[in-house]
Amino acid sequence: MLPVYPINAFWSSEDEAWVADVPDLPYCSALGDTPHDAVAEVEVAIAAWLEAASSSGRSIPPPSSRMARA
């Protein structure tokens, strides 16, 4: 099971798309036509980010306390 990281979603006029980013994971972001699409894409990016960090021996930051735990 992947850790649950907070995700920010916002409209970018510059990109003319919705952006979803993960503040806890540097450079982890994605674009989409809708907020839902952007979040779905960034969830894929989170998995890829964590896999790349793990395989290269980099430390993986824990999710910040901004996320409510279930």
N, CA, C and O atoms as CSV, one atom per row, in Angstrom:
chain,resi,resn,atom,element,x,y,z
A,1,MET,N,N,0.849,-1.184,0.000
A,1,MET,CA,C,0.000,0.000,0.000
A,1,MET,C,C,0.889,1.240,0.000
A,1,MET,O,O,1.836,1.344,0.780
A,2,LEU,N,N,0.568,2.175,-0.887
A,2,LEU,CA,C,1.327,3.419,-0.971
A,2,LEU,C,C,0.928,4.369,0.151
A,2,LEU,O,O,-0.232,4.392,0.561
A,3,PRO,N,N,1.893,5.160,0.653
A,3,PRO,CA,C,1.532,6.192,1.620
A,3,PRO,C,C,0.569,7.189,0.981
A,3,PRO,O,O,0.563,7.361,-0.238
A,4,VAL,N,N,-0.235,7.838,1.801
A,4,VAL,CA,C,-1.187,8.834,1.304
A,4,VAL,C,C,-0.580,10.222,1.513
A,4,VAL,O,O,-0.403,10.667,2.647
A,5,TYR,N,N,-0.267,10.893,0.418
A,5,TYR,CA,C,0.327,12.230,0.461
A,5,TYR,C,C,-0.723,13.283,0.131
A,5,TYR,O,O,-1.611,13.038,-0.687
A,6,PRO,N,N,-0.629,14.462,0.766
A,6,PRO,CA,C,-1.528,15.556,0.388
A,6,PRO,C,C,-1.275,15.958,-1.069
A,6,PRO,O,O,-0.138,15.956,-1.540
A,7,ILE,N,N,-2.346,16.299,-1.760
A,7,ILE,CA,C,-2.267,16.724,-3.159
A,7,ILE,C,C,-2.962,18.074,-3.286
A,7,ILE,O,O,-4.077,18.254,-2.795
A,8,ASN,N,N,-2.302,19.020,-3.944
A,8,ASN,CA,C,-2.907,20.314,-4.261
A,8,ASN,C,C,-3.341,20.284,-5.715
A,8,ASN,O,O,-2.585,19.837,-6.578
A,9,ALA,N,N,-4.547,20.754,-5.997
A,9,ALA,CA,C,-5.018,20.862,-7.377
A,9,ALA,C,C,-5.428,22.304,-7.630
A,9,ALA,O,O,-6.137,22.905,-6.823
A,10,PHE,N,N,-4.981,22.858,-8.751
A,10,PHE,CA,C,-5.291,24.250,-9.077
A,10,PHE,C,C,-5.245,24.457,-10.584
A,10,PHE,O,O,-4.609,23.695,-11.313
A,11,TRP,N,N,-5.934,25.507,-11.039
A,11,TRP,CA,C,-5.950,25.862,-12.454
A,11,TRP,C,C,-4.701,26.667,-12.782
A,11,TRP,O,O,-4.348,27.589,-12.047
A,12,SER,N,N,-4.034,26.329,-13.874
A,12,SER,CA,C,-2.876,27.084,-14.347
A,12,SER,C,C,-3.228,27.747,-15.673
A,12,SER,O,O,-3.394,27.075,-16.691
A,13,SER,N,N,-3.340,29.069,-15.651
A,13,SER,CA,C,-3.606,29.806,-16.891
A,13,SER,C,C,-2.449,29.644,-17.868
A,13,SER,O,O,-2.658,29.565,-19.079
A,14,GLU,N,N,-1.241,29.595,-17.344
A,14,GLU,CA,C,-0.059,29.449,-18.190
A,14,GLU,C,C,-0.093,28.134,-18.965
A,14,GLU,O,O,0.224,28.099,-20.154
A,15,ASP,N,N,-0.478,27.058,-18.289
A,15,ASP,CA,C,-0.530,25.742,-18.930
A,15,ASP,C,C,-1.885,25.444,-19.570
A,15,ASP,O,O,-2.023,24.494,-20.341
A,16,GLU,N,N,-2.888,26.273,-19.240
A,16,GLU,CA,C,-4.258,26.059,-19.688
A,16,GLU,C,C,-4.716,24.639,-19.338
A,16,GLU,O,O,-5.288,23.923,-20.160
A,17,ALA,N,N,-4.443,24.266,-18.095
A,17,ALA,CA,C,-4.789,22.930,-17.609
A,17,ALA,C,C,-4.853,22.959,-16.087
A,17,ALA,O,O,-4.358,23.883,-15.441
A,18,TRP,N,N,-5.470,21.928,-15.537
A,18,TRP,CA,C,-5.438,21.729,-14.095
A,18,TRP,C,C,-4.110,21.079,-13.733
A,18,TRP,O,O,-3.619,20.199,-14.440
A,19,VAL,N,N,-3.543,21.523,-12.630
A,19,VAL,CA,C,-2.278,20.982,-12.134
A,19,VAL,C,C,-2.544,20.340,-10.778
A,19,VAL,O,O,-3.258,20.898,-9.944
A,20,ALA,N,N,-1.976,19.186,-10.572
A,20,ALA,CA,C,-1.978,18.545,-9.256
A,20,ALA,C,C,-0.524,18.359,-8.857
A,20,ALA,O,O,0.273,17.821,-9.626
A,21,ASP,N,N,-0.180,18.803,-7.661
A,21,ASP,CA,C,1.184,18.610,-7.201
A,21,ASP,C,C,1.185,18.037,-5.789
A,21,ASP,O,O,0.204,18.125,-5.052
A,22,VAL,N,N,2.323,17.448,-5.444
A,22,VAL,CA,C,2.502,16.787,-4.154
A,22,VAL,C,C,3.630,17.515,-3.430
A,22,VAL,O,O,4.803,17.257,-3.701
A,23,PRO,N,N,3.290,18.426,-2.510
A,23,PRO,CA,C,4.317,19.232,-1.849
A,23,PRO,C,C,5.397,18.421,-1.131
A,23,PRO,O,O,6.537,18.873,-1.027
A,24,ASP,N,N,5.056,17.240,-0.639
A,24,ASP,CA,C,6.020,16.419,0.097
A,24,ASP,C,C,7.041,15.735,-0.810
A,24,ASP,O,O,8.081,15.283,-0.331
A,25,LEU,N,N,6.758,15.651,-2.120
A,25,LEU,CA,C,7.639,14.968,-3.063
A,25,LEU,C,C,8.108,15.970,-4.117
A,25,LEU,O,O,7.342,16.325,-5.014
A,26,PRO,N,N,9.348,16.428,-4.020
A,26,PRO,CA,C,9.842,17.446,-4.960
A,26,PRO,C,C,9.633,17.055,-6.422
A,26,PRO,O,O,9.910,15.926,-6.828
A,27,TYR,N,N,9.144,18.008,-7.192
A,27,TYR,CA,C,8.948,17.879,-8.638
A,27,TYR,C,C,7.909,16.831,-9.024
A,27,TYR,O,O,7.890,16.383,-10.170
A,28,CYS,N,N,7.053,16.435,-8.099
A,28,CYS,CA,C,6.016,15.448,-8.407
A,28,CYS,C,C,4.724,16.198,-8.702
A,28,CYS,O,O,4.063,16.705,-7.796
A,29,SER,N,N,4.375,16.260,-9.985
A,29,SER,CA,C,3.167,16.971,-10.392
A,29,SER,C,C,2.652,16.375,-11.699
A,29,SER,O,O,3.336,15.597,-12.364
A,30,ALA,N,N,1.425,16.765,-12.044
A,30,ALA,CA,C,0.811,16.269,-13.277
A,30,ALA,C,C,-0.253,17.254,-13.733
A,30,ALA,O,O,-0.747,18.061,-12.945
A,31,LEU,N,N,-0.600,17.180,-15.006
A,31,LEU,CA,C,-1.622,18.036,-15.597
A,31,LEU,C,C,-2.836,17.206,-15.990
A,31,LEU,O,O,-2.740,15.996,-16.193
A,32,GLY,N,N,-3.985,17.883,-16.094
A,32,GLY,CA,C,-5.191,17.222,-16.560
A,32,GLY,C,C,-6.207,18.219,-17.061
A,32,GLY,O,O,-6.114,19.409,-16.762
A,33,ASP,N,N,-7.181,17.745,-17.824
A,33,ASP,CA,C,-8.248,18.604,-18.339
A,33,ASP,C,C,-9.236,19.010,-17.253
A,33,ASP,O,O,-9.895,20.045,-17.354
A,34,THR,N,N,-9.332,18.187,-16.215
A,34,THR,CA,C,-10.216,18.466,-15.079
A,34,THR,C,C,-9.404,18.258,-13.800
A,34,THR,O,O,-8.341,17.639,-13.844
A,35,PRO,N,N,-9.888,18.767,-12.660
A,35,PRO,CA,C,-9.170,18.492,-11.408
A,35,PRO,C,C,-9.043,16.988,-11.154
A,35,PRO,O,O,-8.002,16.513,-10.698
A,36,HIS,N,N,-10.108,16.246,-11.452
A,36,HIS,CA,C,-10.080,14.797,-11.263
A,36,HIS,C,C,-8.991,14.152,-12.121
A,36,HIS,O,O,-8.243,13.301,-11.641
A,37,ASP,N,N,-8.904,14.554,-13.381
A,37,ASP,CA,C,-7.877,14.005,-14.274
A,37,ASP,C,C,-6.477,14.300,-13.756
A,37,ASP,O,O,-5.607,13.429,-13.777
A,38,ALA,N,N,-6.260,15.529,-13.291
A,38,ALA,CA,C,-4.941,15.906,-12.780
A,38,ALA,C,C,-4.574,15.076,-11.549
A,38,ALA,O,O,-3.437,14.622,-11.422
A,39,VAL,N,N,-5.531,14.878,-10.648
A,39,VAL,CA,C,-5.264,14.082,-9.449
A,39,VAL,C,C,-5.007,12.623,-9.823
A,39,VAL,O,O,-4.106,11.996,-9.266
A,40,ALA,N,N,-5.779,12.080,-10.748
A,40,ALA,CA,C,-5.549,10.700,-11.184
A,40,ALA,C,C,-4.148,10.544,-11.774
A,40,ALA,O,O,-3.466,9.555,-11.507
A,41,GLU,N,N,-3.726,11.509,-12.565
A,41,GLU,CA,C,-2.389,11.455,-13.165
A,41,GLU,C,C,-1.294,11.598,-12.108
A,41,GLU,O,O,-0.264,10.930,-12.193
A,42,VAL,N,N,-1.508,12.461,-11.118
A,42,VAL,CA,C,-0.462,12.645,-10.104
A,42,VAL,C,C,-0.377,11.418,-9.195
A,42,VAL,O,O,0.682,11.153,-8.625
A,43,GLU,N,N,-1.457,10.675,-9.051
A,43,GLU,CA,C,-1.379,9.429,-8.289
A,43,GLU,C,C,-0.451,8.432,-8.988
A,43,GLU,O,O,0.280,7.697,-8.324
A,44,VAL,N,N,-0.475,8.404,-10.308
A,44,VAL,CA,C,0.460,7.580,-11.069
A,44,VAL,C,C,1.883,8.107,-10.868
A,44,VAL,O,O,2.824,7.330,-10.703
A,45,ALA,N,N,2.029,9.434,-10.884
A,45,ALA,CA,C,3.344,10.045,-10.699
A,45,ALA,C,C,3.902,9.759,-9.305
A,45,ALA,O,O,5.108,9.564,-9.154
A,46,ILE,N,N,3.042,9.730,-8.286
A,46,ILE,CA,C,3.497,9.407,-6.927
A,46,ILE,C,C,4.097,8.002,-6.905
A,46,ILE,O,O,5.186,7.799,-6.368
A,47,ALA,N,N,3.404,7.051,-7.475
A,47,ALA,CA,C,3.912,5.674,-7.501
A,47,ALA,C,C,5.261,5.610,-8.212
A,47,ALA,O,O,6.176,4.930,-7.747
A,48,ALA,N,N,5.386,6.313,-9.335
A,48,ALA,CA,C,6.646,6.322,-10.084
A,48,ALA,C,C,7.747,7.013,-9.284
A,48,ALA,O,O,8.886,6.548,-9.267
A,49,TRP,N,N,7.412,8.124,-8.618
A,49,TRP,CA,C,8.391,8.863,-7.805
A,49,TRP,C,C,8.919,7.957,-6.698
A,49,TRP,O,O,10.129,7.873,-6.487
A,50,LEU,N,N,8.008,7.274,-5.986
A,50,LEU,CA,C,8.410,6.411,-4.876
A,50,LEU,C,C,9.246,5.228,-5.374
A,50,LEU,O,O,10.221,4.848,-4.726
A,51,GLU,N,N,8.878,4.650,-6.504
A,51,GLU,CA,C,9.639,3.541,-7.074
A,51,GLU,C,C,11.045,3.990,-7.458
A,51,GLU,O,O,12.020,3.296,-7.169
A,52,ALA,N,N,11.151,5.144,-8.105
A,52,ALA,CA,C,12.463,5.656,-8.513
A,52,ALA,C,C,13.338,5.959,-7.294
A,52,ALA,O,O,14.527,5.642,-7.288
A,53,ALA,N,N,12.755,6.564,-6.275
A,53,ALA,CA,C,13.521,6.875,-5.062
A,53,ALA,C,C,13.979,5.598,-4.382
A,53,ALA,O,O,15.127,5.493,-3.950
A,54,SER,N,N,13.092,4.642,-4.291
A,54,SER,CA,C,13.423,3.373,-3.633
A,54,SER,C,C,14.523,2.630,-4.384
A,54,SER,O,O,15.469,2.134,-3.772
A,55,SER,N,N,14.402,2.551,-5.702
A,55,SER,CA,C,15.382,1.795,-6.488
A,55,SER,C,C,16.746,2.472,-6.535
A,55,SER,O,O,17.757,1.812,-6.774
A,56,SER,N,N,16.783,3.785,-6.309
A,56,SER,CA,C,18.072,4.486,-6.322
A,56,SER,C,C,18.626,4.699,-4.915
A,56,SER,O,O,19.674,5.321,-4.745
A,57,GLY,N,N,17.919,4.180,-3.906
A,57,GLY,CA,C,18.414,4.293,-2.536
A,57,GLY,C,C,18.181,5.633,-1.870
A,57,GLY,O,O,18.716,5.893,-0.792
A,58,ARG,N,N,17.383,6.493,-2.503
A,58,ARG,CA,C,17.089,7.798,-1.883
A,58,ARG,C,C,16.067,7.621,-0.775
A,58,ARG,O,O,15.257,6.694,-0.794
A,59,SER,N,N,16.119,8.525,0.187
A,59,SER,CA,C,15.139,8.453,1.265
A,59,SER,C,C,13.772,8.909,0.763
A,59,SER,O,O,13.666,9.769,-0.112
A,60,ILE,N,N,12.754,8.323,1.327
A,60,ILE,CA,C,11.377,8.650,0.965
A,60,ILE,C,C,10.759,9.406,2.123
A,60,ILE,O,O,10.651,8.870,3.225
A,61,PRO,N,N,10.350,10.657,1.887
A,61,PRO,CA,C,9.779,11.437,2.987
A,61,PRO,C,C,8.410,10.888,3.412
A,61,PRO,O,O,7.631,10.421,2.582
A,62,PRO,N,N,8.141,10.952,4.698
A,62,PRO,CA,C,6.807,10.536,5.141
A,62,PRO,C,C,5.782,11.585,4.725
A,62,PRO,O,O,6.144,12.741,4.509
A,63,PRO,N,N,4.523,11.210,4.608
A,63,PRO,CA,C,3.484,12.209,4.318
A,63,PRO,C,C,3.457,13.251,5.435
A,63,PRO,O,O,3.661,12.930,6.605
A,64,SER,N,N,3.205,14.489,5.058
A,64,SER,CA,C,3.159,15.557,6.054
A,64,SER,C,C,1.920,15.418,6.916
A,64,SER,O,O,1.001,14.665,6.596
A,65,SER,N,N,1.912,16.143,7.994
A,65,SER,CA,C,0.807,16.069,8.937
A,65,SER,C,C,-0.432,16.777,8.422
A,65,SER,O,O,-1.461,16.767,9.097
A,66,ARG,N,N,-0.366,17.401,7.234
A,66,ARG,CA,C,-1.526,18.085,6.679
A,66,ARG,C,C,-2.608,17.110,6.237
A,66,ARG,O,O,-3.757,17.501,6.028
A,67,MET,N,N,-2.246,15.863,6.098
A,67,MET,CA,C,-3.193,14.857,5.619
A,67,MET,C,C,-3.817,14.153,6.809
A,67,MET,O,O,-3.104,13.653,7.679
A,68,ALA,N,N,-5.118,14.111,6.854
A,68,ALA,CA,C,-5.818,13.378,7.913
A,68,ALA,C,C,-5.638,11.884,7.676
A,68,ALA,O,O,-5.747,11.415,6.543
A,69,ARG,N,N,-5.374,11.167,8.701
A,69,ARG,CA,C,-5.189,9.721,8.599
A,69,ARG,C,C,-6.524,9.018,8.810
A,69,ARG,O,O,-7.310,9.409,9.673
A,70,ALA,N,N,-6.772,7.999,8.033
A,70,ALA,CA,C,-8.019,7.238,8.166
A,70,ALA,C,C,-7.847,6.141,9.189
A,70,ALA,O,O,-8.785,5.385,9.448
